[in-house]
Amino acid sequence: MNTVKPDGIALFCLTPGGVALAKRLTAVQPMTCLTREALVEEGFLAFDGSFAQSVQQAFSRYSALIFIGATGIAVRVLAPLLVDKFHDPAVVVIDERGKHVISLLSGHIGGANTLARHLASILGVDPVITTATDVNEVAALDTLACQLNARMLDFRMAVKTVNQMLVSQQRVGLWWDESLADEVSRCDRRGFITVSCLDALPELDALVCITLRDTLPELPLPHWKLVPRRIVAGIGCRRDTPCALISQLLSRQFAAQRLDPLALKAIGSIVVKQDEPGLIELARAADVPFEIFSVAALCEHQHRFPASQFVKQTVGVGSVSGPAAWLMSDGHLIGETLREQGVTITLGVTH
């Protein structure tokens, strides 16, 4: 899922008035500004080819696009590029006099609503937000998932169903693991009904459960499990260990701790494994980062874990999975290290 980053914004302007407004915005919000070659000045780049070609290139490179100009122009140039709200970048349109800041695409997951509000505050105007949950002043499941960096099975259908229920003023409950209470308390939960106990549910039409657990008790109503990405896995392995084996052992580790596999946030290993095919494939399949640590960084924490002389002679440090998990989780490890078939896996939880 996409999120707006301060250094991931491309702004397009086509007129002198657009250039002037872009300069006002970039004084407060860093971004890459592109315009016609005739209008280029310091701090601006010329379109690479035509306007449409430049937009096409930026669409897959930047997390957010801003257009200063007519909404119709933006719609026409973007139309052939659109995929869906789960993958498209945030798109905001501003008229060249800076009176209207319109969240056009990917308002929730892409972050266009948040970006529009931010830009409107710079210009001292009201943002134009049209998403149903926002205009009805209730939260949205996709926004909640972004705020928690969480995953869900059949996410598209769940978002469609739950958001429609919220704007229709149906009773949607929200329950969460106690360990996640601080994080959930900072999220937008408007419209949800707080549920404190799964064994004594209030009258509800549906329920969303925020949890790292692999299973929930049987529940007598439609419900969805929203799983924050919090679990990291330090992994060591022999050269050319198949991804299928590593994945199988990692799944066993998750099952042993009763954790949902969707909770995986990242895997990590030593620098000599940065080109290990099985680990690269695992990270790609799970859609998580593959973090690499130097021998020196791992050596700082190897004293905390049982050491292998063979591993030390091979890679320069006596333990890989434990120190890697320690570094990724700031020392919050869970369970015992798995050691099997030349693979070691240590889990940690981030807070």
C-alpha positions as CSV (number, residue, x, y, z in Angstrom):
1,M,0.0,0.0,0.0
2,N,1.1,3.4,-0.9
3,T,1.9,6.2,1.6
4,V,2.8,9.8,1.0
5,K,6.4,10.7,1.8
6,P,7.8,14.2,1.9
7,D,10.5,13.4,-0.7
8,G,8.2,11.4,-2.9
9,I,6.0,14.1,-4.4
10,A,6.1,15.3,-8.0
11,L,4.3,18.6,-8.9
12,F,3.3,19.5,-12.4
13,C,2.4,23.0,-13.6
14,L,1.8,24.3,-17.1
15,T,1.4,28.1,-16.7
16,P,3.3,31.1,-15.1
17,G,0.6,31.2,-12.4
18,G,1.2,27.5,-11.7
19,V,5.0,28.1,-11.4
20,A,4.4,31.0,-8.9
21,L,2.1,28.9,-6.8
22,A,4.5,25.9,-6.9
23,K,7.2,28.2,-5.5
24,R,5.0,29.1,-2.6
25,L,4.4,25.4,-1.8
26,T,8.0,24.2,-2.2
27,A,9.1,26.9,0.3
28,V,7.3,24.8,2.9
29,Q,6.9,21.3,1.4
30,P,9.9,19.8,-0.5
31,M,8.9,18.2,-3.8
32,T,10.1,17.8,-7.4
33,C,8.6,20.4,-9.6
34,L,8.2,19.9,-13.4
35,T,7.0,22.3,-16.0
36,R,7.2,23.2,-19.7
37,E,10.7,24.0,-20.9
38,A,9.8,27.6,-21.6
39,L,8.8,28.1,-18.0
40,V,11.8,26.4,-16.3
41,E,13.6,28.4,-13.7
42,E,15.8,27.6,-10.7
43,G,14.4,24.6,-8.7
44,F,12.3,23.3,-11.7
45,L,12.8,20.5,-14.1
46,A,11.6,20.5,-17.7
47,F,9.2,17.8,-18.8
48,D,11.0,14.7,-20.1
49,G,9.2,14.6,-23.5
50,S,5.6,15.7,-23.4
51,F,3.5,16.5,-20.4
52,A,1.7,13.2,-20.7
53,Q,5.0,11.2,-21.0
54,S,6.4,13.0,-17.9
55,V,3.2,12.1,-15.9
56,Q,3.4,8.5,-17.0
57,Q,7.0,8.3,-15.8
58,A,6.2,9.9,-12.5
59,F,3.1,7.8,-11.9
60,S,5.2,4.7,-11.0
61,R,8.1,6.6,-9.4
62,Y,6.5,8.9,-6.9
63,S,4.1,8.3,-4.0
64,A,2.1,11.5,-4.7
65,L,1.4,13.7,-7.7
66,I,0.2,17.3,-7.5
67,F,-1.3,19.1,-10.5
68,I,-1.7,22.8,-10.6
69,G,-4.3,23.5,-13.2
70,A,-7.7,22.2,-14.4
71,T,-9.1,19.0,-12.9
72,G,-10.1,17.9,-16.4
73,I,-6.6,18.0,-17.7
74,A,-5.4,15.9,-14.8
75,V,-8.2,13.3,-15.3
76,R,-7.5,12.9,-19.0
77,V,-3.7,12.5,-18.6
78,L,-4.1,10.0,-15.7
79,A,-7.0,7.9,-17.1
80,P,-4.8,5.4,-19.1
81,L,-2.5,4.9,-16.1
82,L,-5.0,4.1,-13.3
83,V,-4.9,0.7,-11.6
84,D,-6.8,0.9,-8.3
85,K,-6.9,2.8,-5.1
86,F,-4.6,0.2,-3.5
87,H,-1.7,0.9,-5.8
88,D,-2.2,4.3,-7.5
89,P,-0.3,7.2,-6.0
90,A,-2.0,10.0,-4.2
91,V,-3.3,12.7,-6.6
92,V,-4.1,16.3,-5.6
93,V,-5.3,19.0,-8.0
94,I,-4.9,22.8,-7.2
95,D,-6.2,25.7,-9.2
96,E,-3.4,28.1,-10.1
97,R,-4.8,30.8,-7.8
98,G,-4.6,28.4,-4.9
99,K,-8.3,28.6,-3.9
100,H,-9.2,25.0,-4.2
101,V,-7.1,22.0,-3.1
102,I,-8.8,18.8,-4.4
103,S,-8.1,15.3,-3.2
104,L,-8.6,13.5,-6.5
105,L,-7.3,9.9,-6.2
106,S,-6.2,7.5,-3.5
107,G,-7.6,9.6,-0.7
108,H,-7.1,7.0,2.1
109,I,-4.4,4.4,1.3
110,G,-2.4,6.7,-1.0
111,G,-2.7,9.6,1.5
112,A,-4.3,12.2,-0.9
113,N,-6.7,13.4,1.7
114,T,-3.9,14.0,4.2
115,L,-1.8,15.7,1.6
116,A,-4.7,17.9,0.5
117,R,-5.3,19.0,4.0
118,H,-1.6,19.8,4.5
119,L,-1.4,21.8,1.2
120,A,-4.6,23.6,2.0
121,S,-3.2,24.6,5.4
122,I,-0.1,26.1,3.7
123,L,-2.4,28.1,1.4
124,G,-4.9,29.0,4.1
125,V,-7.9,27.5,2.3
126,D,-10.2,24.6,2.9
127,P,-9.4,21.2,1.2
128,V,-12.0,19.6,-1.1
129,I,-12.5,16.0,0.3
130,T,-15.3,13.9,-1.1
131,T,-14.7,10.4,0.2
132,A,-17.8,9.1,1.9
133,T,-16.3,8.3,5.3
134,D,-14.7,11.7,5.6
135,V,-17.8,13.7,4.7
136,N,-19.8,11.6,7.1
137,E,-17.0,12.1,9.8
138,V,-16.4,8.4,10.4
139,A,-13.2,6.5,10.2
140,A,-12.3,4.2,7.3
141,L,-11.0,0.6,7.4
142,D,-8.3,1.3,4.8
143,T,-7.1,4.4,6.7
144,L,-7.0,2.4,9.9
145,A,-4.9,-0.3,8.2
146,C,-2.5,2.4,6.9
147,Q,-2.2,3.9,10.4
148,L,-1.4,0.5,11.9
149,N,0.7,-0.7,8.9
150,A,-1.6,-3.7,8.9
151,R,-2.7,-6.4,6.5
152,M,-6.0,-8.3,6.0
153,L,-7.1,-11.2,3.9
154,D,-9.4,-10.2,1.1
155,F,-8.6,-6.6,1.9
156,R,-10.4,-5.0,-1.0
157,M,-13.8,-6.6,-0.2
158,A,-13.4,-6.0,3.5
159,V,-12.7,-2.3,2.9
160,K,-15.7,-1.9,0.6
161,T,-18.0,-3.7,3.0
162,V,-16.9,-2.2,6.3
163,N,-16.7,1.4,5.0
164,Q,-20.2,1.1,3.5
165,M,-21.5,-0.2,6.8
166,L,-19.8,2.7,8.7
167,V,-21.3,5.4,6.4
168,S,-24.7,3.6,6.6
169,Q,-24.5,4.0,10.4
170,Q,-24.5,0.3,11.0
171,R,-22.9,-1.0,14.2
172,V,-19.4,-2.1,13.5
173,G,-17.3,-3.2,16.5
174,L,-13.6,-2.8,17.0
175,W,-11.6,-5.0,19.3
176,W,-7.8,-5.2,19.7
177,D,-5.1,-7.2,21.5
178,E,-4.1,-5.5,24.7
179,S,-0.5,-5.3,23.6
180,L,-1.7,-3.0,20.7
181,A,-3.7,-0.7,22.9
182,D,-1.3,2.3,22.8
183,E,-1.1,2.2,19.0
184,V,-4.8,1.8,18.4
185,S,-5.5,4.7,20.8
186,R,-3.7,7.0,18.4
187,C,-5.8,5.9,15.4
188,D,-8.9,7.4,13.9
189,R,-11.8,5.1,15.2
190,R,-14.8,7.4,14.7
191,G,-17.9,5.4,13.9
192,F,-16.5,2.1,15.3
193,I,-17.9,0.7,18.6
194,T,-15.2,-0.2,21.0
195,V,-15.4,-3.9,22.1
196,S,-13.5,-4.8,25.2
197,C,-14.2,-8.5,25.4
198,L,-14.9,-11.1,22.7
199,D,-16.8,-13.3,25.1
200,A,-19.4,-10.6,25.8
201,L,-20.2,-8.8,22.6
202,P,-22.6,-5.8,22.5
203,E,-25.2,-5.7,19.8
204,L,-23.3,-5.4,16.5
205,D,-23.7,-5.9,12.8
206,A,-20.1,-6.8,12.3
207,L,-16.7,-6.7,14.0
208,V,-13.1,-5.9,13.1
209,C,-10.4,-7.5,15.3
210,I,-6.9,-6.0,15.4
211,T,-4.6,-8.8,16.4
212,L,-1.4,-10.7,15.8
213,R,-3.0,-14.0,16.7
214,D,-3.3,-16.7,14.2
215,T,-6.8,-17.7,15.3
216,L,-9.7,-16.1,17.1
217,P,-12.5,-17.7,19.1
218,E,-15.7,-18.6,17.1
219,L,-17.7,-15.4,16.7
220,P,-21.4,-15.2,15.9
221,L,-21.3,-12.4,13.4
222,P,-19.4,-11.2,10.3
223,H,-15.9,-10.3,11.3
224,W,-12.5,-9.5,9.8
225,K,-9.0,-9.8,11.3
226,L,-6.7,-6.8,10.8
227,V,-3.1,-7.8,11.4
228,P,-0.5,-5.2,12.1
229,R,3.0,-5.9,10.7
230,R,5.0,-6.2,13.9
231,I,7.1,-9.5,13.7
232,V,10.6,-9.5,12.3
233,A,12.6,-12.6,11.6
234,G,16.4,-12.9,11.7
235,I,17.5,-15.7,9.4
236,G,20.7,-17.6,8.8
237,C,21.0,-20.4,6.2
238,R,23.4,-22.4,4.2
239,R,24.2,-21.2,0.7
240,D,21.4,-22.0,-1.9
241,T,18.9,-23.2,0.7
242,P,15.6,-23.4,-1.2
243,C,13.0,-20.7,-0.4
244,A,10.4,-23.3,0.1
245,L,12.3,-24.8,3.0
246,I,13.0,-21.5,4.7
247,S,9.3,-20.5,4.2
248,Q,8.1,-23.8,5.7
249,L,10.4,-23.4,8.8
250,L,9.4,-19.7,9.2
251,S,5.7,-20.8,9.1
252,R,6.4,-23.3,11.8
253,Q,8.0,-20.6,14.0
254,F,4.9,-18.4,13.6
255,A,2.6,-21.3,14.4
256,A,4.6,-22.2,17.5
257,Q,4.1,-18.6,18.8
258,R,0.4,-18.6,17.6
259,L,1.1,-15.7,15.3
260,D,-0.6,-14.8,12.0
261,P,1.8,-15.0,9.1
262,L,0.5,-11.6,7.9
263,A,2.2,-10.1,10.9
264,L,5.6,-10.4,9.3
265,K,7.2,-7.0,8.9
266,A,10.7,-7.8,7.7
267,I,13.4,-10.4,7.5
268,G,17.1,-9.8,8.1
269,S,20.4,-11.5,7.7
270,I,24.1,-10.9,7.4
271,V,25.7,-9.0,4.5
272,V,27.2,-12.1,2.9
273,K,23.6,-13.2,2.4
274,Q,22.4,-10.1,0.5
275,D,22.3,-12.1,-2.7
276,E,21.0,-15.3,-1.2
277,P,18.2,-16.4,-3.7
278,G,16.1,-18.1,-1.1
279,L,16.0,-15.1,1.2
280,I,15.4,-12.7,-1.6
281,E,12.5,-14.8,-3.0
282,L,11.0,-15.1,0.5
283,A,11.1,-11.3,1.1
284,R,9.5,-10.8,-2.3
285,A,6.8,-13.4,-1.8
286,A,5.9,-12.0,1.6
287,D,6.2,-8.4,0.3
288,V,8.5,-7.3,3.2
289,P,11.9,-5.6,3.3
290,F,15.1,-7.8,3.4
291,E,17.4,-6.0,5.9
292,I,21.1,-6.6,5.7
293,F,23.5,-6.2,8.6
294,S,27.3,-5.9,8.7
295,V,29.5,-8.4,10.5
296,A,30.5,-5.6,12.9
297,A,26.8,-4.8,13.8
298,L,26.0,-8.5,14.5
299,C,29.2,-9.0,16.5
300,E,28.0,-6.4,19.0
301,H,25.2,-8.7,20.0
302,Q,26.6,-12.2,19.4
303,H,27.5,-12.6,23.1
304,R,23.7,-12.8,23.8
305,F,23.3,-16.1,21.8
306,P,24.9,-19.5,21.5
307,A,27.7,-19.3,19.0
308,S,28.7,-21.8,16.2
309,Q,32.4,-22.0,15.5
310,F,31.7,-23.2,12.0
311,V,29.4,-20.1,11.3
312,K,32.1,-17.8,12.8
313,Q,34.8,-19.2,10.6
314,T,32.5,-19.0,7.5
315,V,30.9,-15.5,7.9
316,G,32.9,-13.8,10.7
317,V,30.3,-14.0,13.5
318,G,29.1,-16.9,15.6
319,S,25.4,-16.2,15.4
320,V,23.4,-14.6,12.6
321,S,19.6,-15.0,13.2
322,G,19.7,-13.9,16.9
323,P,21.7,-10.7,16.5
324,A,19.7,-9.8,13.4
325,A,16.4,-10.2,15.1
326,W,17.7,-8.3,18.1
327,L,18.7,-5.4,16.0
328,M,15.4,-5.3,14.1
329,S,13.3,-5.5,17.2
330,D,15.5,-3.5,19.6
331,G,15.9,-6.6,21.8
332,H,12.3,-7.7,22.0
333,L,12.7,-11.4,21.0
334,I,9.9,-14.0,21.2
335,G,10.2,-17.7,21.5
336,E,13.2,-19.9,21.0
337,T,15.5,-19.9,17.9
338,L,14.7,-22.6,15.4
339,R,17.7,-24.6,14.2
340,E,17.1,-27.1,11.5
341,Q,18.5,-28.3,8.2
342,G,21.1,-25.6,8.1
343,V,18.6,-22.8,8.8
344,T,18.3,-20.7,11.9
345,I,15.3,-18.4,12.6
346,T,14.8,-16.0,15.5
347,L,11.7,-13.9,15.9
348,G,11.3,-10.5,17.4
349,V,8.4,-8.1,17.8
350,T,8.6,-4.3,17.1
351,H,6.7,-1.7,19.1
